[in-house]
């Protein structure tokens, strides 16, 4: 049964793999046997690449600024050109902007929607052009608690993550018949750079912690088993699912 979790011989493309959850997931995929293409803006950041190669896997870095949609459109073809295939896509990268809605800048709205939703759509579309004909593939998007909840002072982020949830379901409805699994991971409150402001706010941080049944903030390592499961044949009959990794937050 454990063989169904093996990713040996697979090629995975990962955005946002230089730190945090993305780095942790990229390393997990490599440990499970996959070769990795890191789609990243800063091509000089090679720490994750070196760690993956230290696991005995192949790894390349492909220039992909998610705010440059021309680069986004070329990223998956570049992965296929190098490795000859694309089996797994993990859309992890994202940004956050906070401001009261009445003051929210149009430029911030555009940046968040472009990176957190439009780039995800374009990468999924490009991956689908290879996965659908080959009758196999795993696409894993990164949702958020704000895929379900509106949040406060984050209108663009909530809109984008709500869109990611619906995009995941829409693509699954089309591609499941072609053995292409499209699912999403929904993180709860995780101790990452994006949540530094919340963590520093002692009152807000305490209120959040009190609502988490697991009684702790999540760690980036909490996503390793989840991403390997969704990327492997172990999840072959899982389609259009939003899998919460939230310490029980959504069930509270």
N, C-alpha and C positions, 0 to 999 in steps of 0.2 A: 504494500500500500504506500509506503514511503516514497517509492519511485515516482508516484504521481506528483510529488512536489519538486522533482528534479527539473532544472532548467538547462541541463547540459545540451549544448549545441544551439541554444537560442540566442537571439540578438535583441537587446533591450535599449531603447532610447529614453533618456531621462532628462527632464528640465529641472532646474533648481537643485542640481546635485552637488553643489559645492559646500553646502552647509545644512545644518538642521535636519528636518525630516527627509528632505530629498537625498542628502548624503547618506543617511542611515539606510534608506530604501535601496539606493544604488549599490551599496556594499552588500546588502542582503541578497539582492538579485545575483550579484557576482559570486557570492559564497554558495548560492544554490546552483551555479554552473553557467550563468549567462555571460556573454561578452557584452560590453556596455559602450554606448555612445552617449557622451555627456553633451547636451545642448546648452551652451552657456555663453553669456555676454563677455565675460573676462576670460579670454583664452590663456592668459598667463597664470591663472589659478589652477595648479596641477596637483594639489594635495589629494583630492579624491581619486584622480586618475592613478597616482602612484600607489595608493592603498589598494585599489582594484587590481592593479598589475601585481602587487604583492601577494594577492590571493591566487595568482596563476591564471588570471583571465586577461583577455585582450580589452583594451580601452582606448577610445579616441575622443578627442574634443572637437566639436563642430561649433563654429561661430554662429550664435543665434541670439541676437538681442530681440526679446519678445515684443519690444516696442517698434521694431523694424519689420513690418509685415512681409517685405520682400525676402528678408533672411529667413523668416518663419516658413515661408512657402518652399524654400530650397533645402530646409534642414533634413526632412525625411528622405528625399531623393539622394542627399549626400550620404546618409546612413546606408542606404541600399547600394549606392555606388561603391562604398568601401567594403561592407560586409557581404554584400550579395543578397541580403534579406532584411526584413524587419518583422519581428515576432511579437514584441512587447513595446508599448508606448506608455510611459508614465508622465502625465501632465501635472507636475507638482509646483512649479514656480508660480509665484503670485506676489502682489504688492498690496499695501494698505494705505488709505488716506482717511484722516478723521477730521470732521468739521461739522458744526450744526448745518442742517440741510439748507437753511436760508442763506448761508454764507459759502456753501460748497462751490469750489471753483470749477468752471467748465473744463479747464485743462486737467484737473485732477480726475474728474469724471471720465474723460477720454482715456487717460493713462490707465486707470483701473479697469475699465471695460475692455480696452484693447489687449492688455496683458492677461487679465484674469478670465476673459471669455472669448474674445475674437481669436487670439492666438491659439487658445485651446481648440476652438472649432477648426481652424486651419490645419493644425497638426493632426487632429483626428481625421479630417478629410483626406489629407495626404497619405496618412497611414492606411486608411481604408482602401485607397486605390491599389495598394499592394495586398492587403490582407484579404479583402473580399475575393479577388480572383484566385488566391492560393488556398482559400477555404479554411483559413486558420488565423488566429491573432488574438491578442489580449490588449485592450485599451483600458487604462486605469486613470481616471481623472481625480483631481483633488477637490472635494467639496468643502463644506464648512458647516458648523452649527447654523450659520447664517444662510444656508441653503433652505433651512426650515424656519428660522427666526429672523426678525427684521433688524435686530440690533439697535444701537443708538449712535448717532453721528457718523454712520458708515453707509450712506445711501448707495454709493457706487459699488462698494464691496458686497453688500447684501444682494444687490441686483445681479451682479456678476455671478456670485455663487449660487443664487437661485437659478440663474440661467445654465450654469454648469450641470446642475441636477437634472433639469429638463432636457438639456442636450444629451446627457448620458442615456436617458430613457429613450429619446427620439432615435438616436443612432442604434441603440440596442434593438429597437423594434424593427429596423431595417436589416441589420447585419447578423442577428442571432441565427437566422436560417442559413447563413454562410459560415457558421462555426467561428464567428468573431464575437468575442465577449467584450461588452462595454459596460464597465461598472465604475463606481466612485467610492473613494474612501472619504469619510467625514470625520475630521479630527475634532476633538473637544478642545479644552484649554490645555495647551502644550507649552512647556517651558522652552520657548524659542525666541529668537531676536524680535520677531514680529509682535510678541506679547510683552516686551520689556516694559513698556509704559504701564500696562496693567499690573505687572508683577511689582513694579516700584510703588504703585498706589496701594498702600497697605490695607486701607479700608476696602477697596474694591476687590483686591486679591483675597482677603479673608472672606468676603461675601461669596465669591466664586467657589472657594474651597469648601465652604459649608454646604454648597449645593451639589457637590460631586460625591456620589455614593462611595466611590473608591477612596475618598478622603485624601487625594493627592492630585497635583497637576500631572499631566502626562509627560513622558520622556520620549525622545525621538526613537529610541529603541523599541517602543511599543508598536511601531508600524512595520517592523521587519517581517514578522510572521504573516501579517495581513497582506502585505504586498506580494510575498512569495506565493501565498495561497491564490490570490486573484490572478497572478501571472502564470500559474501552473495548470496542468490538466486536472488537478484536484477540484477546480472550480468550473469545469466544463459546462455544467448545467445552471450556472449562476449568470443571469443576464439582467441588465438594467437595475442593478441593486445599489443602494446607497448604504455602505457598511460603516456604521458609526464606531469610531475608536475614541471613546469619550469618557471612560470611567463610569458610565451609567447616567450621564447628564440627561440624555434624551428620554430615558425611562423614568426620571424623577417626577 
